[in-house]
Amino acid sequence: MPFQRLGDTDNTTGVGLGLALSRGLTEAMGGSLEPEETPGGGLTMIISLPAVAEADQAAAGQRERDETAGAH
């Protein structure tokens, strides 16, 4: 069974879509979802998302200031 939790013996709950949805949303934002072994057993999923460049943030901030100034 895909995406089964460690020690989960109840196969009647959930539909196993959590990981697939996480991956889809992460990739839609330009990121990645990678598995990593967890010390002591199990699996940890690492989400990596791209950072917004400082120039993009400054431009967005200026647009917000311009829009706010125009609203008054």
N, CA, C and O atoms as CSV, one atom per row, in Angstrom:
chain,resi,resn,atom,element,x,y,z
A,1,MET,N,N,0.851,-1.179,0.000
A,1,MET,CA,C,0.000,0.000,0.000
A,1,MET,C,C,0.896,1.242,0.000
A,1,MET,O,O,1.757,1.361,0.871
A,2,PRO,N,N,0.724,2.154,-0.933
A,2,PRO,CA,C,1.547,3.366,-0.966
A,2,PRO,C,C,1.179,4.331,0.150
A,2,PRO,O,O,0.020,4.402,0.560
A,3,PHE,N,N,2.164,5.074,0.642
A,3,PHE,CA,C,1.985,6.144,1.622
A,3,PHE,C,C,1.439,5.660,2.955
A,3,PHE,O,O,0.711,6.390,3.628
A,4,GLN,N,N,1.781,4.439,3.342
A,4,GLN,CA,C,1.313,3.924,4.625
A,4,GLN,C,C,2.189,4.462,5.742
A,4,GLN,O,O,3.411,4.519,5.603
A,5,ARG,N,N,1.573,4.856,6.850
A,5,ARG,CA,C,2.304,5.351,8.005
A,5,ARG,C,C,2.880,4.185,8.788
A,5,ARG,O,O,2.296,3.102,8.824
A,6,LEU,N,N,4.030,4.409,9.417
A,6,LEU,CA,C,4.686,3.398,10.235
A,6,LEU,C,C,3.740,2.937,11.341
A,6,LEU,O,O,3.212,3.756,12.092
A,7,GLY,N,N,3.531,1.649,11.438
A,7,GLY,CA,C,2.677,1.085,12.473
A,7,GLY,C,C,1.190,1.213,12.198
A,7,GLY,O,O,0.379,0.862,13.055
A,8,ASP,N,N,0.816,1.698,11.045
A,8,ASP,CA,C,-0.595,1.876,10.702
A,8,ASP,C,C,-1.139,0.546,10.197
A,8,ASP,O,O,-0.781,0.088,9.112
A,9,THR,N,N,-2.003,-0.066,10.992
A,9,THR,CA,C,-2.579,-1.347,10.580
A,9,THR,C,C,-4.020,-1.198,10.131
A,9,THR,O,O,-4.622,-2.151,9.636
A,10,ASP,N,N,-4.584,0.013,10.306
A,10,ASP,CA,C,-5.966,0.261,9.900
A,10,ASP,C,C,-5.983,0.728,8.451
A,10,ASP,O,O,-5.704,1.893,8.167
A,11,ASN,N,N,-6.304,-0.165,7.548
A,11,ASN,CA,C,-6.327,0.159,6.120
A,11,ASN,C,C,-7.674,0.706,5.663
A,11,ASN,O,O,-7.895,0.876,4.464
A,12,THR,N,N,-8.581,0.983,6.606
A,12,THR,CA,C,-9.914,1.439,6.224
A,12,THR,C,C,-10.057,2.951,6.275
A,12,THR,O,O,-11.066,3.483,5.811
A,13,THR,N,N,-9.075,3.660,6.826
A,13,THR,CA,C,-9.176,5.120,6.907
A,13,THR,C,C,-8.208,5.758,5.939
A,13,THR,O,O,-7.147,5.205,5.649
A,14,GLY,N,N,-8.578,6.926,5.439
A,14,GLY,CA,C,-7.711,7.653,4.525
A,14,GLY,C,C,-7.733,7.050,3.136
A,14,GLY,O,O,-8.111,5.895,2.940
A,15,VAL,N,N,-7.316,7.865,2.171
A,15,VAL,CA,C,-7.267,7.384,0.789
A,15,VAL,C,C,-5.855,7.421,0.221
A,15,VAL,O,O,-5.647,7.087,-0.946
A,16,GLY,N,N,-4.879,7.826,1.037
A,16,GLY,CA,C,-3.489,7.816,0.585
A,16,GLY,C,C,-3.132,8.928,-0.368
A,16,GLY,O,O,-2.211,8.772,-1.170
A,17,LEU,N,N,-3.832,10.054,-0.309
A,17,LEU,CA,C,-3.568,11.151,-1.244
A,17,LEU,C,C,-2.686,12.257,-0.667
A,17,LEU,O,O,-2.257,13.142,-1.407
A,18,GLY,N,N,-2.410,12.228,0.624
A,18,GLY,CA,C,-1.664,13.304,1.267
A,18,GLY,C,C,-0.325,13.588,0.615
A,18,GLY,O,O,-0.015,14.743,0.322
A,19,LEU,N,N,0.465,12.569,0.385
A,19,LEU,CA,C,1.784,12.756,-0.208
A,19,LEU,C,C,1.675,13.203,-1.662
A,19,LEU,O,O,2.441,14.056,-2.110
A,20,ALA,N,N,0.733,12.634,-2.395
A,20,ALA,CA,C,0.549,13.030,-3.795
A,20,ALA,C,C,0.117,14.496,-3.890
A,20,ALA,O,O,0.601,15.230,-4.752
A,21,LEU,N,N,-0.783,14.918,-3.018
A,21,LEU,CA,C,-1.203,16.322,-3.014
A,21,LEU,C,C,-0.057,17.237,-2.609
A,21,LEU,O,O,0.132,18.300,-3.200
A,22,SER,N,N,0.702,16.830,-1.608
A,22,SER,CA,C,1.853,17.627,-1.174
A,22,SER,C,C,2.846,17.815,-2.311
A,22,SER,O,O,3.355,18.913,-2.534
A,23,ARG,N,N,3.108,16.741,-3.017
A,23,ARG,CA,C,4.054,16.824,-4.140
A,23,ARG,C,C,3.506,17.735,-5.240
A,23,ARG,O,O,4.239,18.570,-5.769
A,24,GLY,N,N,2.239,17.585,-5.584
A,24,GLY,CA,C,1.644,18.406,-6.629
A,24,GLY,C,C,1.671,19.888,-6.289
A,24,GLY,O,O,2.030,20.717,-7.125
A,25,LEU,N,N,1.290,20.221,-5.059
A,25,LEU,CA,C,1.296,21.623,-4.639
A,25,LEU,C,C,2.717,22.189,-4.592
A,25,LEU,O,O,2.956,23.319,-5.020
A,26,THR,N,N,3.651,21.401,-4.073
A,26,THR,CA,C,5.036,21.841,-3.998
A,26,THR,C,C,5.601,22.102,-5.387
A,26,THR,O,O,6.241,23.128,-5.618
A,27,GLU,N,N,5.368,21.180,-6.307
A,27,GLU,CA,C,5.879,21.347,-7.673
A,27,GLU,C,C,5.188,22.510,-8.390
A,27,GLU,O,O,5.809,23.176,-9.219
A,28,ALA,N,N,3.921,22.759,-8.084
A,28,ALA,CA,C,3.208,23.887,-8.692
A,28,ALA,C,C,3.828,25.217,-8.276
A,28,ALA,O,O,3.729,26.205,-9.003
A,29,MET,N,N,4.460,25.241,-7.118
A,29,MET,CA,C,5.131,26.455,-6.644
A,29,MET,C,C,6.603,26.485,-7.032
A,29,MET,O,O,7.361,27.327,-6.551
A,30,GLY,N,N,7.006,25.561,-7.905
A,30,GLY,CA,C,8.391,25.541,-8.368
A,30,GLY,C,C,9.355,24.860,-7.423
A,30,GLY,O,O,10.568,25.039,-7.538
A,31,GLY,N,N,8.838,24.088,-6.497
A,31,GLY,CA,C,9.688,23.433,-5.508
A,31,GLY,C,C,9.821,21.945,-5.753
A,31,GLY,O,O,9.444,21.425,-6.803
A,32,SER,N,N,10.368,21.277,-4.753
A,32,SER,CA,C,10.540,19.828,-4.844
A,32,SER,C,C,10.241,19.201,-3.492
A,32,SER,O,O,10.339,19.852,-2.452
A,33,LEU,N,N,9.877,17.937,-3.525
A,33,LEU,CA,C,9.582,17.147,-2.333
A,33,LEU,C,C,10.454,15.900,-2.420
A,33,LEU,O,O,10.282,15.072,-3.315
A,34,GLU,N,N,11.396,15.773,-1.482
A,34,GLU,CA,C,12.364,14.682,-1.539
A,34,GLU,C,C,12.317,13.846,-0.260
A,34,GLU,O,O,12.196,14.393,0.836
A,35,PRO,N,N,12.412,12.519,-0.399
A,35,PRO,CA,C,12.442,11.659,0.793
A,35,PRO,C,C,13.831,11.636,1.417
A,35,PRO,O,O,14.841,11.751,0.723
A,36,GLU,N,N,13.864,11.487,2.729
A,36,GLU,CA,C,15.125,11.376,3.464
A,36,GLU,C,C,14.909,10.384,4.600
A,36,GLU,O,O,13.893,10.438,5.293
A,37,GLU,N,N,15.853,9.489,4.787
A,37,GLU,CA,C,15.717,8.512,5.874
A,37,GLU,C,C,15.707,9.227,7.215
A,37,GLU,O,O,16.458,10.177,7.430
A,38,THR,N,N,14.854,8.764,8.108
A,38,THR,CA,C,14.774,9.313,9.450
A,38,THR,C,C,15.594,8.423,10.372
A,38,THR,O,O,15.422,7.204,10.370
A,39,PRO,N,N,16.495,9.027,11.171
A,39,PRO,CA,C,17.264,8.218,12.116
A,39,PRO,C,C,16.321,7.426,13.030
A,39,PRO,O,O,15.382,7.989,13.592
A,40,GLY,N,N,16.566,6.159,13.173
A,40,GLY,CA,C,15.727,5.305,13.998
A,40,GLY,C,C,14.606,4.643,13.215
A,40,GLY,O,O,13.818,3.884,13.779
A,41,GLY,N,N,14.527,4.925,11.919
A,41,GLY,CA,C,13.503,4.309,11.083
A,41,GLY,C,C,12.479,5.308,10.598
A,41,GLY,O,O,12.283,6.366,11.197
A,42,GLY,N,N,11.847,4.966,9.534
A,42,GLY,CA,C,10.824,5.839,8.964
A,42,GLY,C,C,11.377,6.700,7.845
A,42,GLY,O,O,12.471,6.458,7.336
A,43,LEU,N,N,10.615,7.693,7.477
A,43,LEU,CA,C,10.948,8.528,6.343
A,43,LEU,C,C,10.511,9.959,6.634
A,43,LEU,O,O,9.428,10.189,7.172
A,44,THR,N,N,11.351,10.903,6.281
A,44,THR,CA,C,11.029,12.324,6.399
A,44,THR,C,C,10.976,12.889,4.999
A,44,THR,O,O,11.849,12.608,4.178
A,45,MET,N,N,9.953,13.689,4.719
A,45,MET,CA,C,9.845,14.336,3.414
A,45,MET,C,C,10.327,15.778,3.556
A,45,MET,O,O,9.853,16.517,4.419
A,46,ILE,N,N,11.272,16.170,2.702
A,46,ILE,CA,C,11.860,17.503,2.729
A,46,ILE,C,C,11.253,18.332,1.603
A,46,ILE,O,O,11.347,17.959,0.433
A,47,ILE,N,N,10.635,19.450,1.953
A,47,ILE,CA,C,10.061,20.366,0.962
A,47,ILE,C,C,11.046,21.499,0.745
A,47,ILE,O,O,11.490,22.136,1.701
A,48,SER,N,N,11.389,21.750,-0.510
A,48,SER,CA,C,12.256,22.868,-0.883
A,48,SER,C,C,11.479,23.771,-1.828
A,48,SER,O,O,10.951,23.320,-2.844
A,49,LEU,N,N,11.415,25.056,-1.478
A,49,LEU,CA,C,10.726,26.035,-2.309
A,49,LEU,C,C,11.705,27.140,-2.683
A,49,LEU,O,O,12.566,27.503,-1.881
A,50,PRO,N,N,11.580,27.678,-3.894
A,50,PRO,CA,C,12.488,28.754,-4.294
A,50,PRO,C,C,12.188,30.029,-3.502
A,50,PRO,O,O,11.034,30.328,-3.198
A,51,ALA,N,N,13.233,30.763,-3.179
A,51,ALA,CA,C,13.080,32.045,-2.489
A,51,ALA,C,C,12.829,33.138,-3.517
A,51,ALA,O,O,13.269,33.043,-4.663
A,52,VAL,N,N,12.129,34.159,-3.104
A,52,VAL,CA,C,11.895,35.311,-3.967
A,52,VAL,C,C,13.147,36.178,-3.928
A,52,VAL,O,O,13.664,36.485,-2.854
A,53,ALA,N,N,13.626,36.567,-5.087
A,53,ALA,CA,C,14.819,37.411,-5.153
A,53,ALA,C,C,14.536,38.760,-4.487
A,53,ALA,O,O,13.404,39.244,-4.518
A,54,GLU,N,N,15.565,39.365,-3.885
A,54,GLU,CA,C,15.389,40.638,-3.193
A,54,GLU,C,C,14.854,41.713,-4.135
A,54,GLU,O,O,14.024,42.524,-3.724
A,55,ALA,N,N,15.300,41.738,-5.365
A,55,ALA,CA,C,14.822,42.742,-6.322
A,55,ALA,C,C,13.326,42.563,-6.568
A,55,ALA,O,O,12.600,43.549,-6.694
A,56,ASP,N,N,12.862,41.323,-6.636
A,56,ASP,CA,C,11.438,41.063,-6.821
A,56,ASP,C,C,10.646,41.532,-5.605
A,56,ASP,O,O,9.559,42.091,-5.750
A,57,GLN,N,N,11.184,41.308,-4.407
A,57,GLN,CA,C,10.509,41.738,-3.192
A,57,GLN,C,C,10.431,43.260,-3.137
A,57,GLN,O,O,9.396,43.813,-2.765
A,58,ALA,N,N,11.517,43.941,-3.504
A,58,ALA,CA,C,11.529,45.403,-3.485
A,58,ALA,C,C,10.514,45.952,-4.482
A,58,ALA,O,O,9.814,46.918,-4.180
A,59,ALA,N,N,10.427,45.354,-5.656
A,59,ALA,CA,C,9.475,45.805,-6.669
A,59,ALA,C,C,8.039,45.585,-6.184
A,59,ALA,O,O,7.175,46.436,-6.393
A,60,ALA,N,N,7.790,44.456,-5.542
A,60,ALA,CA,C,6.453,44.178,-5.023
A,60,ALA,C,C,6.097,45.172,-3.928
A,60,ALA,O,O,4.965,45.651,-3.871
A,61,GLY,N,N,7.044,45.484,-3.068
A,61,GLY,CA,C,6.819,46.462,-2.014
A,61,GLY,C,C,6.512,47.835,-2.590
A,61,GLY,O,O,5.641,48.541,-2.081
A,62,GLN,N,N,7.220,48.219,-3.646
A,62,GLN,CA,C,6.971,49.515,-4.278
A,62,GLN,C,C,5.586,49.547,-4.908
A,62,GLN,O,O,4.889,50.557,-4.813
A,63,ARG,N,N,5.178,48.456,-5.551
A,63,ARG,CA,C,3.837,48.408,-6.146
A,63,ARG,C,C,2.762,48.567,-5.069
A,63,ARG,O,O,1.768,49.264,-5.269
A,64,GLU,N,N,2.980,47.900,-3.907
A,64,GLU,CA,C,2.013,48.012,-2.816
A,64,GLU,C,C,1.941,49.446,-2.314
A,64,GLU,O,O,0.852,49.952,-2.042
A,65,ARG,N,N,3.092,50.112,-2.187
A,65,ARG,CA,C,3.097,51.504,-1.735
A,65,ARG,C,C,2.401,52.397,-2.749
A,65,ARG,O,O,1.659,53.302,-2.367
A,66,ASP,N,N,2.630,52.156,-4.042
A,66,ASP,CA,C,1.996,52.944,-5.084
A,66,ASP,C,C,0.474,52.754,-5.051
A,66,ASP,O,O,-0.281,53.719,-5.172
A,67,GLU,N,N,0.029,51.496,-4.886
A,67,GLU,CA,C,-1.402,51.215,-4.854
A,67,GLU,C,C,-2.053,51.840,-3.629
A,67,GLU,O,O,-3.168,52.355,-3.712
A,68,THR,N,N,-1.366,51.799,-2.496
A,68,THR,CA,C,-1.890,52.377,-1.283
A,68,THR,C,C,-1.991,53.893,-1.407
A,68,THR,O,O,-2.986,54.484,-0.989
A,69,ALA,N,N,-0.974,54.521,-1.977
A,69,ALA,CA,C,-0.975,55.963,-2.157
A,69,ALA,C,C,-2.098,56.392,-3.110
A,69,ALA,O,O,-2.696,57.451,-2.923
A,70,GLY,N,N,-2.379,55.596,-4.102
A,70,GLY,CA,C,-3.435,55.917,-5.066
A,70,GLY,C,C,-4.826,55.712,-4.501
A,70,GLY,O,O,-5.797,56.249,-5.034
A,71,ALA,N,N,-4.936,54.944,-3.432
A,71,ALA,CA,C,-6.253,54.644,-2.862
A,71,ALA,C,C,-6.753,55.750,-1.953
A,71,ALA,O,O,-7.939,55.786,-1.625
A,72,HIS,N,N,-5.872,56.658,-1.537
A,72,HIS,CA,C,-6.271,57.727,-0.606
A,72,HIS,C,C,-6.719,58.958,-1.322
A,72,HIS,O,O,-7.086,59.945,-0.683
